[in-house]
Amino acid sequence: KRVAFSSTNFENILTWETEADLPPGTVFDVQYKQYGEKSWLNKQECQSITQPFCNLTRETENFTEPYYARVRA
């Protein structure tokens, strides 16, 4: 819940909150897309991760374009 981009010094980090009673072994998958695109793209380095953040700087380099991202547990 509360998925959001945090941008500092041209680094774009996607963060999210987890539930307190998250079952052990829960992993997250991150996807992103540029505004107007139909297909979601997997962030390969952020598949089956356990930490509640993902660096999407490379994927969101063009700061003049809007981007979307989503997380699945």
VMD Tcl script that draws the C-alpha trace (Angstrom):
set ca {
  {0.00 0.00 0.00}
  {1.01 3.64 -0.44}
  {3.25 3.01 -3.43}
  {5.17 6.17 -4.33}
  {8.19 7.46 -6.20}
  {10.84 9.25 -4.20}
  {13.17 11.34 -6.35}
  {16.41 12.78 -4.97}
  {19.47 13.86 -6.96}
  {17.98 12.34 -10.14}
  {17.51 8.94 -8.51}
  {13.98 7.55 -8.68}
  {13.23 5.01 -5.98}
  {9.86 3.29 -5.76}
  {8.81 2.61 -2.16}
  {5.80 0.98 -0.55}
  {4.47 0.09 2.86}
  {3.85 -3.46 4.00}
  {1.36 -4.84 6.46}
  {2.61 -5.58 9.97}
  {1.35 -9.17 9.74}
  {3.07 -9.93 6.42}
  {3.57 -13.71 6.16}
  {7.20 -14.90 6.25}
  {8.64 -15.46 2.79}
  {6.49 -12.80 1.11}
  {8.18 -11.43 -2.01}
  {7.40 -8.48 -4.27}
  {7.40 -7.98 -8.04}
  {7.73 -4.48 -9.54}
  {6.43 -3.36 -12.92}
  {6.56 0.03 -14.61}
  {5.42 1.81 -17.77}
  {5.54 5.22 -19.37}
  {2.30 7.19 -19.61}
  {0.46 6.22 -22.79}
  {2.00 2.75 -23.09}
  {-0.33 -0.23 -22.86}
  {2.08 -2.89 -21.62}
  {3.63 -3.11 -18.17}
  {7.33 -4.00 -18.07}
  {9.00 -6.09 -15.37}
  {11.93 -4.52 -13.55}
  {14.17 -7.59 -13.71}
  {16.26 -6.68 -10.65}
  {13.06 -6.22 -8.62}
  {11.34 -9.57 -9.12}
  {10.85 -11.80 -6.07}
  {12.49 -9.25 -3.76}
  {11.89 -8.94 -0.01}
  {12.77 -5.26 0.57}
  {10.02 -2.59 0.20}
  {11.83 -0.49 -2.42}
  {13.15 -0.65 -5.97}
  {15.49 1.64 -7.90}
  {13.81 2.65 -11.18}
  {16.26 5.42 -12.10}
  {17.40 3.85 -15.38}
  {13.83 3.09 -16.44}
  {12.59 6.62 -15.66}
  {15.51 8.68 -16.98}
  {13.41 11.07 -19.05}
  {12.22 13.43 -16.30}
  {9.88 15.22 -18.72}
  {7.74 12.07 -19.13}
  {5.27 10.69 -16.57}
  {5.69 7.10 -15.41}
  {3.57 4.58 -13.54}
  {4.76 1.73 -11.35}
  {3.02 -1.03 -9.44}
  {3.94 -3.71 -6.94}
  {2.49 -7.16 -6.45}
  {3.04 -9.22 -3.30}
}
mol new
graphics top color blue
foreach p $ca { graphics top sphere $p radius 0.5 }
foreach p [lrange $ca 0 end-1] q [lrange $ca 1 end] { graphics top cylinder $p $q radius 0.2 }
display resetview
